[in-house]
Amino acid sequence: MEYRCVGDKIAVRLDEGEDLVAKLLSLVRDEGIGFAVVNTGCGTVSRVFLGTYDPDKRENYENNYCDVYDLAALSGVLGGAGEPWADLRAVIANVRLHSDIRGFGENVTDREPGVAYGGKLKSARVRVGCAVVLERLELAAHLAGYLPPDPAPPGRLGKALKGFVGYSEPEEPTVKLEFD
């Protein structure tokens, strides 16, 4: 992995064989990044694990895609307050012709070329190369006046918000809505 910082922007190039998510997390740790937005990402990947959520069953599923895919879209957030974490979404598209497909994961059933899959990116092995553009954010400045009335949103983002300089617990709202 190689990267260049220009102001708040970070351009990242990943090489064949590297794990996309693991390398981005190491960048967060090594550069001391508190919070960053993944603006875009593209390249070729294989051995992709995408998570999906079934709201009816309230269960998370992880799908394994073992062939070669075009990384058609990548976005999300990375944080480093405490242990580095990633909340990334990806869309991958099958690039092989039907007759060339081998080694699909158990959960994959559609083997037509150009079929796209999306979800929460858990890991992906870089195949040939990938490029990612991040933007480092100072949350205290960007979120001033936009924080919810709760002390912090639930989950990792909420925990991360509490670690930033300039973040303070919101006061009780002055207007309360009542519903029948």
C-alpha positions as CSV (number, residue, x, y, z in Angstrom):
1,M,0.0,0.0,0.0
2,E,1.2,3.5,-0.8
3,Y,-0.6,6.7,0.0
4,R,-0.2,10.5,-0.3
5,C,-1.7,13.2,1.9
6,V,-2.7,16.5,0.3
7,G,-4.4,18.6,2.9
8,D,-7.3,16.6,4.3
9,K,-7.4,14.3,1.3
10,I,-5.6,11.0,1.2
11,A,-5.0,9.1,-2.0
12,V,-4.4,5.4,-1.4
13,R,-3.1,2.7,-3.8
14,L,-3.3,-0.9,-2.8
15,D,-1.4,-3.7,-4.5
16,E,-2.3,-7.2,-5.5
17,G,-2.7,-9.6,-2.6
18,E,-3.4,-6.9,0.1
19,D,-6.6,-7.0,2.2
20,L,-8.5,-3.7,1.4
21,V,-10.2,-3.3,4.8
22,A,-7.1,-4.3,6.9
23,K,-4.9,-1.9,5.0
24,L,-7.3,1.0,5.4
25,L,-7.5,0.2,9.1
26,S,-3.7,0.2,9.4
27,L,-3.6,3.6,7.6
28,V,-6.1,5.0,10.2
29,R,-3.9,3.7,13.0
30,D,-0.5,4.8,11.5
31,E,-1.6,8.3,10.5
32,G,-3.6,8.9,13.7
33,I,-6.8,9.5,11.8
34,G,-9.7,10.2,14.1
35,F,-12.4,10.1,11.5
36,A,-12.4,9.9,7.7
37,V,-15.0,9.6,4.9
38,V,-14.2,7.2,2.1
39,N,-15.2,9.3,-1.0
40,T,-14.6,6.7,-3.6
41,G,-12.8,3.4,-4.4
42,C,-12.3,1.3,-7.5
43,G,-10.2,-1.6,-8.7
44,T,-10.4,-5.4,-9.0
45,V,-11.0,-7.6,-6.0
46,S,-11.5,-11.3,-5.1
47,R,-12.3,-13.3,-2.0
48,V,-14.9,-10.6,-1.0
49,F,-17.0,-10.9,2.2
50,L,-20.1,-8.7,2.1
51,G,-22.5,-8.5,5.1
52,T,-26.2,-8.0,4.6
53,Y,-29.0,-7.4,7.1
54,D,-32.5,-9.0,6.9
55,P,-34.8,-6.6,8.7
56,D,-37.7,-9.1,8.9
57,K,-35.6,-11.7,10.7
58,R,-33.4,-9.1,12.3
59,E,-30.3,-11.1,11.4
60,N,-27.0,-10.3,9.8
61,Y,-25.6,-12.5,7.0
62,E,-22.2,-12.7,5.5
63,N,-21.8,-13.7,1.9
64,N,-18.6,-15.0,0.4
65,Y,-17.7,-14.1,-3.2
66,C,-14.5,-16.0,-4.4
67,D,-14.2,-15.1,-8.0
68,V,-12.7,-11.9,-9.6
69,Y,-14.9,-8.8,-9.3
70,D,-14.8,-5.2,-10.4
71,L,-15.1,-2.9,-7.3
72,A,-17.8,-0.7,-8.8
73,A,-18.3,1.5,-5.8
74,L,-16.9,2.0,-2.3
75,S,-18.0,4.4,0.3
76,G,-18.3,4.7,4.1
77,V,-16.4,5.9,7.1
78,L,-13.3,5.0,9.1
79,G,-12.6,5.9,12.7
80,G,-9.6,5.7,15.0
81,A,-10.8,7.0,18.4
82,G,-9.7,4.0,20.4
83,E,-9.4,0.8,18.3
84,P,-9.6,1.6,14.5
85,W,-12.9,0.6,12.9
86,A,-14.5,0.7,9.5
87,D,-18.1,1.0,8.3
88,L,-17.8,0.5,4.5
89,R,-20.3,-0.3,1.8
90,A,-19.3,-1.8,-1.5
91,V,-20.8,-2.8,-4.8
92,I,-18.9,-5.5,-6.8
93,A,-19.7,-6.7,-10.3
94,N,-18.9,-10.1,-11.9
95,V,-16.4,-9.5,-14.7
96,R,-16.1,-13.1,-16.1
97,L,-18.1,-14.7,-18.8
98,H,-20.4,-17.5,-17.6
99,S,-18.2,-20.3,-19.0
100,D,-15.1,-18.9,-17.2
101,I,-16.6,-18.8,-13.7
102,R,-14.9,-21.1,-11.1
103,G,-14.6,-21.0,-7.4
104,F,-17.7,-19.2,-6.3
105,G,-18.6,-19.1,-2.6
106,E,-21.4,-21.2,-1.3
107,N,-23.9,-18.4,-1.0
108,V,-23.5,-17.1,-4.6
109,T,-26.2,-18.4,-6.9
110,D,-26.2,-16.0,-9.9
111,R,-23.2,-16.6,-12.2
112,E,-24.1,-14.3,-15.1
113,P,-21.5,-11.6,-16.2
114,G,-22.2,-8.1,-15.0
115,V,-24.3,-9.2,-12.0
116,A,-23.7,-6.8,-9.1
117,Y,-23.7,-7.5,-5.4
118,G,-23.6,-5.0,-2.6
119,G,-23.4,-4.8,1.2
120,K,-21.2,-4.0,4.2
121,L,-17.6,-4.7,3.2
122,K,-15.9,-7.0,5.7
123,S,-12.9,-7.9,3.7
124,A,-11.6,-8.1,0.1
125,R,-8.4,-9.3,-1.4
126,V,-7.0,-6.8,-4.0
127,R,-6.5,-8.3,-7.4
128,V,-4.3,-6.3,-9.8
129,G,-4.8,-3.0,-7.9
130,C,-7.2,-0.7,-6.1
131,A,-7.4,3.1,-5.6
132,V,-9.3,4.7,-2.7
133,V,-9.7,8.4,-1.8
134,L,-10.3,9.4,1.8
135,E,-11.1,12.7,3.4
136,R,-10.0,13.3,7.0
137,L,-12.6,15.3,9.0
138,E,-12.4,17.1,12.3
139,L,-15.7,16.1,13.7
140,A,-16.0,18.8,16.3
141,A,-16.0,21.5,13.6
142,H,-18.2,19.6,11.1
143,L,-20.8,18.5,13.5
144,A,-21.3,21.7,15.5
145,G,-25.0,22.3,15.7
146,Y,-25.9,18.9,14.0
147,L,-25.5,16.6,16.9
148,P,-28.7,14.7,17.9
149,P,-30.4,15.5,21.2
150,D,-29.2,12.1,22.6
151,P,-25.8,12.1,24.1
152,A,-24.4,10.2,21.1
153,P,-25.8,8.1,18.3
154,P,-25.8,4.3,19.0
155,G,-22.9,2.1,17.9
156,R,-19.3,2.7,17.1
157,L,-19.9,6.1,15.6
158,G,-21.5,7.3,18.8
159,K,-18.6,6.0,20.9
160,A,-16.1,7.6,18.5
161,L,-17.9,11.0,18.8
162,K,-17.3,11.1,22.5
163,G,-13.6,10.8,22.0
164,F,-13.2,14.1,20.0
165,V,-12.1,17.4,21.4
166,G,-14.9,19.9,21.2
167,Y,-17.6,17.3,21.6
168,S,-19.8,18.0,24.6
169,E,-23.0,16.3,25.8
170,P,-26.0,18.2,24.4
171,E,-28.2,20.0,26.9
172,E,-31.8,19.0,27.4
173,P,-33.9,20.3,24.5
174,T,-35.9,23.4,25.3
175,V,-38.9,22.3,23.2
176,K,-40.5,18.9,23.9
177,L,-43.0,17.4,21.5
178,E,-45.9,15.5,22.9
179,F,-47.9,12.9,20.9
180,D,-51.3,11.4,21.7
